Amino acid sequence: PFKFSYKVDAYVFFQCVYRFCDGLETLDVLNKVRQHPRAFLPLLCFLPEPLTADKVDSLFQISWSEEGKGPTKLGDLLAFTTGSNVIPPMGLTPAPTIEFQMGKYPIANTCANCLRLPIHHRYEDFKMNMDFGFHRPLKLKSHYMIHNILKT
């Protein structure tokens, strides 16, 4: 049964590849891909790029609260907000948003790609609570995982 399933999966995969190539041949695109493979690499292969402040800034739409005025690592910020530490090939849907609210720690809704940042009067407090907020969920998750393993 395992060999049969493997053969079926391989057959389906190669049929998809053949159909994809047939589609590319329609307008002689496949020939151009073969002549200039490096030019088509970014279009046909996902190559994650390092996050920069400008890239993260361009992703987010900021919603200022009436009282508000305007992370540790950019990958941490994106992962905390969206659940992914790289920008997916198809982008992020919905577009990530940043909201400012009263509170002590950052809150994220990864389904809505929304980051809610706390408003603090001192930068030192803001930074300390942001670092704690970003890293605390990882510590709690690992603590509960270890606790559940030891319990069984």
Buried (B, 14 or more C-beta within 10 A) or exposed (E): EEEEEEEEEEEEEEEEEEEEEEEBEEEEEBEEBEEEEEEBEEEEEEEEEEBEEEEBEEBBEEEEEEEBEEBEEBBBBBBBBBEBBBBEEEEBEEEBBBBBBEBEEBBBEEEEBBBBBBBBEEEEEBEEBBBEBBEEEEEEEEEEEEEEEEEE
